[in-house]
Amino acid sequence: MVSVLSSPNFQWVLMSTILLGLAAGMVGTMTHLRKQGLMSDAISHAALPGVMMAFLLSGEKELLVLIIGAAISGLIGAYLIQVIDHTTRIKEDAAMGIILSVFFGGGIMLLTIANRVGGGKQSGLDSFIFGQAASMVRSDAVIMGLIALLVIILIALFFKEWKVVLFDPNHANMIGIPVKVYQSLYTFLLVFVIVIGIQAVGVILMAALLIIPAVSARYWTNSLFVMFILSASIGGFSGGFGTFVSTFGRNLPTGPLIVLTSAALFLVSLVFGSKQGLLNTYKQTNLIKKKRNVQVQRGDLE
Amino acid sequence: MSYVGWILITGALVGISCGLIGVLLILRRMAMMADAISHTVLLGIVVAYLISASLQGMTMLIGALFAGLLTTWLVQWFESKGIHSDASIGVVFTTLFSIGVVLISTSVGNVHLDVNHALMGEISFIPWNVIELPIIGDIPLAVVMLTVVTLIVVLMIGLFYKEWKITTFDPALAVSLGIPVLLLHYVFMTMVSITTVAAFDAVGAIMVVAMLITPAAAANLWTDRLLVMFGLSAFFGAASSTIGYGIAIWLNTSISGSMAFATGLIFLISYLVAPLYGMISRLTRKRTVI
């Protein structure tokens, strides 16, 4: 056990999942405010066939190649959802369901084929479904960490612009911010975070790392800046803690453990959160009732 | 009946039951709710297995029923607490699904239930797990279960056809007519859960989503009439499972994955050529207007 924790490989992986969590928490904040949580779910499912296609075409399990494949099919999926939503009578949620299930089905088909023809090299491809941080090597962790860092920097650097674009795109246009550029950049950031996360967290649960920290952070603050910081912290902690726990068992999948960590933090936020947390809301309604009772006793109200 | 015959019948039954339920899902704009339930059903099955230590149809059905209702209730509760429905679905299903996966990989793993089975199903094993019925003889257990569920679905839709129609298209009118809208919502979610768990063994929890949403969405492009949409959707569901099986044999790959993929093919064809709302007719109609 101790040997696992002190191995340099584990330390690299731990560092990269923490960075992943930080980046996912930040991008997730934007996703949450745009009410696109399930869109991220659809994109991460849609990334699976890209991973498998990249493996089958290159014949190697090189993470960078797989990530590029994932990004391409994720973007195609996102684009097709828009096409179906805009050109037919079918609503966005059904379009997301179609794309995520059909792409995922295609991914499973390709995975089965890869398992047959891979000649041993394919072992570990399964981990893209549920995430297995233990299957990552140091070079994978470096690539993941660097891209996560890039995402964090891009958001931090242009924080003011993001804020305006998020809350008031019209105003942003007026003061000369290229809204379209920022919106495409947002899509790219979202896809980046998803594709680097799928090896550690898995395609099925990647969306949770985007959704849950942001929803939890919302319970503590009304300020966008604080929300970004909190959401990133929750994401980062979940990423790190989930990875840490998953090393204790032989076949404990990392993804679900990361999700459960963030879900626990969500429950804490839901109950104790200072803004609209259950306890606080309960106290306030009680206070109002008490005030009312006093007023009734005094005869101010009938 | 031959081995392939049973597989095709199983696939067709999944397609029909999911196709029928799917129509209401699409029209009520609850496609992603189905996605959520198809994930959380896993937790219900795992817990039922932990309690009863058996993987019999009935226990699984009850477990899945509870999981489905729990999901529906939790999502609604979070929504009432001011979380946007999108986010509340996302939080609820990923959390419950994670609990299910962790339970499988820690305590139940490698018995009869593993994660891959849950995701992709084992339709190729279905013809071997038979029970003996009077008169008919040996029948795969899954086929019996799917037939019962399909009959329940048809019966429920048929008996309350008018109620479904009104609550789906005009909930406000339904309330004013005194139709119990919330009750129907829960009844509907229960139907989604049973259908999901019955199809679970055949195509796996994830592929159920494809069968639930895609054939119905394709049917939606062909017609404006609810009854026709039900028929078409069931037909598309059954057809895509047969086509999917063909593809799987041809490419020697995952059967359930191919079935999900085949629903996509049918949707693509509908998207292009459906006479009412397809791409081609949309483009030509524009020209005639000008």
Interface residues (C-beta under 8 A of the other chain):
Chain A: H32 K35 Q36 G37 L38 D41 I84 T87 T88 R89 I90 K91 D93 A94 A95 M96 G97 I98 L100 S101 V102 F104 G105 G106 G107 I108 M109 L110 L111 T112 I113 R116 D126 I129 F130 I204 L205 A207 A208 I211 I212 A214 V215 G249 N251 L252 P253 G255 P256 L257 V259 L260 A263 F266 L270 Q276 L278
Chain B: I26 R29 M30 A31 M32 A34 D35 H39 K81 G82 I83 H84 D86 A87 I89 G90 V91 T94 T95 F97 S98 I99 V101 V102 S105 T106 G109 V115 N116 L119 M120 I206 M207 V209 A210 L212 I213 T214 A216 A217 N220 L221 I247 A248 L251 N252 T253 S254 S256 G257 S258 M259 A260 F261 T263 G264 F267 Y271 Y277 M279 R282
